[in-house]
Amino acid sequence: MQRVSHRIGSIAESATLKVDAKAKQLKAAGRPVISFAAGEPDFPTPDHVVEAAVAAARDPKNHRYTPAAGLPELREAIAAKTLRDSALEVDPSQVVVTNGGKQAVYQAFATLLDPGDEVLLPGPYWTTYPEAIALAGGVPVEVFAGADQNYLVTVDQLEAARTPRTKVLLFVSPSNPTGAVYSPEQTAAIGAWADEHGLWVISDEIYQNLVYDGVRAASIVEATPALADRTILVNGVAKTYAMTGWRLGWMVGPKDAMTAAANLQSHLSSNVSNISQRAALAALTGPQDAVEEMRLAFDRRRRAIVAGLSAIDGITVPLPQGAFYVYPDVSGLLGREWAGVTPTTSLELADLILEKTEVAAVPGEAFGPSGYLRFSYALGDADIAEGIARLHKLFG
């Protein structure tokens, strides 16, 4: 008899967290490692958000259980944000507050999938998606778009992958790991296709406010309003407000699906920390100056890292329009000797880079096919410059 269940034993460790943990371990040992691995802003959480949390911690009413689906005033604020940024009017009862966006992703799949149901998974994809799908009994069906397509899948590709078992389309714009953003026209075409075939859509909008060059990440429910009754939106405060450690996310969707998700959460984790909920309320309803300052800093860093990586022969870097990642095609570096080593996969290349330059990046195998690396530029300007300089020294 197995000591650990097959279902749990088959889960792979999060590759992004694994690489980041290794980088932090090396740094703690005294090595000057620069990590581009974690999708975590280097900025502090805005002061007014922290002060709201301090005040909440002192209020005894926050020391008790609260509704599993979230504080009523926070659900109202999330409904208002959903209308403002996703052009979808929802009742607060259609909101479930979760322990980070990752729990919202898991609960969305668990709410919708029965064993054997297929999920169309555009790739490159965030490393957690296929694991969450499998945990819910679903089958991830990868639909890959490479650098030549700016990492954007087409309706034709989705249709070719659709089968009678297809129940859900995962839609992510802006994307982790690529930073790719679908145009409103592309979003509308994909939404119309999903609606035509009666599919559910889970749309991860965690990066929707981090876009550049005048681009707007149109929500799929805005582009195709008919999908509203079959779409779950996933979001949170982690990326936009530099609140990754506060663990506050949410899901928005049809009432029957949200009731089911709230029932699951009532047994899974009960309510989210009231302190984090009060902090998120302050983030959503308070001044947004810090958000814009961070976005402008990410934009500056985006241009710097793309310019630096593009100058290396063998690397192709599509310019991302959102999030805070670049996803270069590094196939031109494979099969060549560097510092006495000839890597043949991006996994081997990432190990070589970490060993020889003390720069950490996540290999493409974490997000789909080999041949790519993910670099987060959510770290300081000086670290980005130094990290790129080390890469130039290795591959120059």
HELIX and SHEET records of a PDB file:
HELIX    1   1 HIS A    6  GLY A    9  1                                   4    
HELIX    2   2 ALA A   15  ALA A   28  1                                  14    
HELIX    3   3 ASP A   47  ARG A   58  1                                  12    
HELIX    4   4 PRO A   60  HIS A   63  5                                   4    
HELIX    5   5 PRO A   72  SER A   86  1                                  15    
HELIX    6   6 PRO A   92  GLN A   94  5                                   3    
HELIX    7   7 GLY A  100  LEU A  112  1                                  13    
HELIX    8   8 THR A  128  LEU A  135  1                                   8    
HELIX    9   9 ALA A  147  GLN A  149  5                                   3    
HELIX   10  10 VAL A  155  ALA A  161  1                                   7    
HELIX   11  11 PRO A  184  GLU A  196  1                                  13    
HELIX   12  12 ILE A  220  ALA A  223  1                                   4    
HELIX   13  13 PRO A  225  ARG A  230  5                                   6    
HELIX   14  14 THR A  244  TRP A  246  5                                   3    
HELIX   15  15 LYS A  255  LEU A  268  1                                  14    
HELIX   16  16 ASN A  274  THR A  285  1                                  12    
HELIX   17  17 ASP A  289  SER A  310  1                                  22    
HELIX   18  18 SER A  331  LEU A  333  5                                   3    
HELIX   19  19 SER A  346  THR A  357  1                                  12    
HELIX   20  20 GLY A  364  ALA A  366  5                                   3    
HELIX   21  21 ASP A  381  PHE A  395  1                                  15    
SHEET    1   A 2 ILE A  34  SER A  35  0                                        
SHEET    2   A 2 VAL A 359  ALA A 360  1                                        
SHEET    1   B 7 VAL A  95  THR A  98  0                                        
SHEET    2   B 7 GLY A 249  VAL A 252 -1                                        
SHEET    3   B 7 THR A 231  GLY A 236 -1                                        
SHEET    4   B 7 TRP A 200  ASP A 204  1                                        
SHEET    5   B 7 THR A 166  VAL A 172  1                                        
SHEET    6   B 7 GLU A 118  GLY A 123  1                                        
SHEET    7   B 7 VAL A 139  PHE A 144  1                                        
SHEET    1   C 3 TYR A 325  VAL A 326  0                                        
SHEET    2   C 3 LEU A 373  SER A 376 -1                                        
SHEET    3   C 3 VAL A 362  PRO A 363 -1                                        
END                                                                             
